[in-house]
Structure formats: structure tokens, C-alpha cells
Amino acid sequence: VGTYGHGLCHVNQGGKELVGADAFANTFLDMGQTKVNVLFEDRHRNLWIGCQYQGVLVRGHRPTPFVFWKSPASHSKVPGHINALYCDSRNNVWCTVEGNGIYQLDRNGNLLHHIPMTETVFSIYEDSNRTLWAGVEGKGLCSLDQESGELTLVWPVKGDFFIRCITEDRHKRLYV
């Protein structure tokens, strides 16, 4: 469980209360006090943790120490916190930073591509056809051309709604 100010927590099996995740201690961040905006488990069961204004932590499925990547926003003069993380079928990591756009990183955290934008992207997902989708603040669901970086609005959302999660079922239907 990612919290906003109490770091990463978990619920013990059979328990009913949140407990600090002491096993996630590292030398870069106080995981008991950080603001965790997003958690994502990739297909290799690695846990990706996006921390507000502090970067991305990766906890490997096999017992290894955290790997800390400097925030993708360090490539820009505009600060922001990480809203979404996603590892695509090519093992690239897509990271969205508030008010700063979408970043494509390789598996070592090196910047491959930056798509600048002022709107905040709250979710990102690649479907079984390898189409990348983004939930964009104030717009709705957009498809993302990975080569050109062009966003195309596919499903507009009216009102004060944000698309926080995107997934697909076995019949290739998207759910937001």
C-alpha cells in the first residue's frame, strides 16, 4: 500500500491494520515518510515505486537491494511528481511526471524520449496490440504513437474526472 506521507506499508496476512514496510529500507529515501504516488508490479514481479519529487525505486522480485533512478524530471527545469509507471513489451519504462510530460526510459533508467506536455498524465498502459494508452487530465483516454510521440484523443471525458487506471481483458476490451 502506497501512502501519502507514511511511505510504503503492508497488511500482514490475516491482519487488519497497515504496518510499515521495514523490509524496504534503503539509503536514498526514508520509506516510512515518503509520499508514494504509484505502485506497479511488472510481469517479472518487480515492484516499481513512484515517490513524489524523489524519483523511482525498483524492488526486484529476487532479493536484491533497491535500485534508485534519479527523477526523469531532472532532465527538465520543471519539477513534478511521478503519476504513472509502466513497463512495455519492449522492456522500456514509461513514466509520467506532473506538468512535465511523458518519459520513455530504457531498463537502466536512461532517457530514450521525452514528450513534453502541460497536462498531467495519470495512467499509462500497453494493450495486447502494443498500442500505448494514456489517461490525460482534462482530456480523457488517448492513444500514443511511440515513434512520433503524438497523442490522439480517442475517448473524451467531460467534467472533473481522471483516468487513474487502464487495463484490458482477454477479449481485448479496455477498462478505465
Disulfide bonds with the S-S distance in Angstrom:
none
